[in-house]
Amino acid sequence: MTPAYSRALIVGAGSGLSASLARLLAADGMRIGLAARNVAKLADLAAETGAAVHACDASRPDQVEALFARLEPALGGAPDVVVYNASGRLRGPVADLDPAAVAEALMVSAYGGFLVAQAAARRMLPHRHGAILLTGASASVKGFSGSAPFAMGKFALRGLGQSLARELQPQGIHVAHFVIDGAIRNPARGGEPADAPDSHLDPDAIARAYRDVLRQDRSAWTSELELRPWTERF
């Protein structure tokens, strides 16, 4: 049996993967909600997809609750697909990192994922139906030099995904964590190097992989999927 979904909320929305996913799911007939700290950047995407938009700092419990309360009437009900794409990116030598900035990065990457997943689960559990998708990175499985805060946050998000899958999937809620192992193609940032074609992931291709997971029969659910360019070295 393949669950059918009708309303999607994407938290941490922007012009890359989130935009591709919003367009794809909207084309499939789903109603879309978009959330980000800066919603001005989402105006064109909202107009294109008919999405409802709400400003939200996902690391704030009150703002996450306000997000769900505000969007439910706009979507015609609670979202049955919730995607967490927000990340706190902070890099630098460990000896030089500002502890307060590290704490903020962890709050966005990990704690925000927990808050959004918790709010989603509370609404999905009574119906025993829904999907929670968490966007990870190479840093979810391997920490890089000079990137300790990002690795800590993404490792934590992956652990959250594993725990949620074991707890919620037997109750009808599909939880999947995606390891995006490589840079995502973004023409606004200059695109790919001329001497390295196909070295970046196509956001539309990633979005199709997310949709494929949503379409899985629940007798064979994926709880984690790694995606990388074919040129990427493991």
C-alpha positions in Angstrom: 0.0 0.0 0.0 1.4 3.4 -1.0 0.3 6.4 1.2 -1.1 9.4 -0.7 -0.1 12.9 0.5 -1.8 16.2 -0.2 -0.1 19.0 1.8 3.6 19.7 2.1 5.5 22.1 4.4 9.1 22.9 3.6 11.1 24.6 6.4 14.3 26.4 5.5 13.1 27.1 2.0 15.3 28.8 -0.5 16.1 28.9 -4.2 17.9 25.6 -4.5 16.6 22.1 -3.5 13.6 23.6 -1.6 12.4 25.4 -4.7 12.8 22.3 -6.9 10.9 20.2 -4.4 8.1 22.9 -4.1 7.7 23.0 -7.9 7.6 19.2 -8.2 5.1 18.6 -5.4 2.9 21.5 -6.6 2.9 20.0 -10.1 1.7 16.7 -8.5 -1.3 18.6 -7.1 -0.1 19.1 -3.5 -0.7 22.3 -1.6 2.6 23.8 -0.5 3.7 25.8 2.6 7.1 27.5 2.7 8.9 28.7 5.8 12.2 30.6 6.2 13.6 33.4 8.3 13.7 35.6 5.3 10.4 35.2 3.3 11.0 38.1 0.9 13.3 35.7 -1.1 10.3 33.3 -1.5 7.9 35.7 -3.3 8.6 34.5 -6.8 8.5 30.8 -5.8 5.2 31.3 -3.9 3.7 33.0 -6.9 4.8 30.2 -9.1 3.6 27.3 -6.9 0.7 29.0 -5.1 2.5 28.3 -1.8 1.5 29.8 1.5 4.5 31.5 3.1 5.3 32.2 6.8 8.4 33.6 8.5 9.9 31.3 11.0 13.1 30.8 13.1 13.0 27.0 13.4 15.1 27.1 16.5 12.4 28.9 18.4 9.6 26.7 19.8 7.0 29.5 19.9 7.7 30.3 16.2 7.5 26.7 15.1 4.1 26.3 16.8 2.9 29.6 15.3 4.1 28.3 11.9 2.0 25.2 12.0 -1.0 27.0 13.5 -0.8 29.7 10.8 -0.4 27.4 7.8 -3.0 24.7 8.6 -5.9 26.9 7.6 -4.0 28.1 4.5 -3.3 24.5 3.4 -6.7 23.1 4.3 -5.3 21.0 7.2 -2.1 20.0 8.8 0.7 19.1 6.4 1.1 15.4 5.9 4.6 15.9 4.4 7.1 18.0 6.3 10.6 18.6 5.0 13.4 20.1 7.1 16.0 21.8 5.0 17.4 24.4 7.4 21.1 24.3 8.3 23.4 26.4 10.5 26.6 26.8 8.6 29.7 28.0 10.5 33.3 27.3 9.6 36.7 28.1 11.0 39.5 26.7 13.1 38.2 25.2 16.3 40.5 27.5 18.4 38.9 30.6 16.9 35.2 29.7 16.9 32.8 31.8 18.9 30.9 29.5 21.3 27.8 31.6 20.9 27.9 31.3 17.2 28.5 27.5 17.5 25.4 27.2 19.7 23.3 29.1 17.2 24.4 26.9 14.4 23.6 23.7 16.4 20.2 25.2 17.3 19.3 25.6 13.6 20.7 22.4 12.2 19.7 20.0 15.0 17.3 21.5 17.6 15.2 23.2 14.9 14.9 19.8 13.2 13.6 18.3 16.5 11.1 21.1 17.0 9.7 20.8 13.5 9.6 17.0 13.6 7.9 17.1 17.0 5.2 19.5 15.8 4.7 17.4 12.7 4.5 14.1 14.6 1.9 15.5 17.0 -0.4 16.2 14.1 0.4 13.0 12.1 0.1 10.5 14.9 -3.7 10.7 15.4 -4.1 9.8 11.7 -1.2 7.3 11.6 -0.2 8.9 8.4 2.5 11.3 7.2 6.1 11.7 6.2 9.0 13.6 7.8 12.0 14.2 5.5 15.3 15.5 6.9 18.0 17.0 4.7 21.5 16.0 5.7 24.9 16.5 4.1 28.3 14.9 3.7 28.9 16.2 7.2 26.2 13.8 8.5 28.7 10.9 8.2 32.1 12.5 8.0 33.4 15.6 9.7 35.7 17.9 7.8 38.6 20.0 9.0 37.4 23.5 9.9 33.7 22.5 9.9 33.1 21.2 13.4 29.8 23.0 14.1 28.3 21.9 10.8 29.3 18.3 11.4 28.0 18.3 14.9 24.6 19.7 13.8 24.3 17.3 10.8 25.4 14.2 12.9 22.7 15.2 15.4 20.1 15.5 12.7 21.0 12.1 11.4 20.6 10.6 14.8 17.3 12.3 15.2 16.2 10.8 11.9 17.2 7.3 13.0 15.4 7.6 16.3 12.3 9.0 14.7 12.2 6.3 12.1 12.3 3.5 14.7 9.6 5.2 16.8 7.3 6.6 14.2 7.4 4.3 11.2 5.6 1.4 13.1 2.8 4.0 13.7 2.4 4.9 10.0 4.7 7.9 9.7 7.5 7.6 7.1 10.7 9.2 8.3 13.7 9.5 5.9 17.1 11.2 6.2 18.9 12.2 3.0 22.7 12.5 2.9 23.4 15.1 0.2 27.0 14.2 -0.4 28.3 17.0 -2.6 27.6 20.5 -3.7 24.2 21.3 -5.1 24.1 23.1 -8.5 23.1 26.7 -8.2 23.5 29.1 -11.2 23.1 32.1 -8.9 26.4 31.1 -7.2 28.3 30.7 -10.4 27.3 27.1 -11.4 29.8 24.3 -11.9 33.5 24.7 -12.8 33.9 24.6 -16.5 36.5 21.8 -16.2 34.3 19.6 -14.0 30.9 19.1 -15.6 28.4 17.0 -13.6 30.4 17.6 -10.4 27.4 19.2 -8.6 24.1 17.6 -7.8 21.1 18.8 -9.9 18.5 20.1 -7.4 15.6 18.9 -9.7 17.1 15.3 -9.6 17.4 15.4 -5.8 13.7 16.6 -5.6 12.7 13.6 -7.7 14.5 11.3 -5.3 12.5 12.8 -2.4 9.3 12.3 -4.3 10.3 8.7 -5.1 10.7 8.1 -1.4 7.3 9.5 -0.7 5.8 7.2 -3.3 7.3 4.0 -1.7 5.1 1.2 -0.7 5.2 1.0 3.1 6.2 -2.6 2.9 9.6 -1.4 1.8 10.3 2.1 3.2 13.6 3.8 3.0 14.9 5.5 6.2 18.1 6.9 4.7 19.2 7.7 1.2 22.6 8.9 0.0 22.8 11.1 -3.1 26.1 12.1 -4.7 27.3 13.1 -8.2 28.7 10.2 -10.2 32.1 11.9 -10.2 32.2 12.2 -6.4 34.9 10.1 -4.6 33.6 8.3 -1.6 
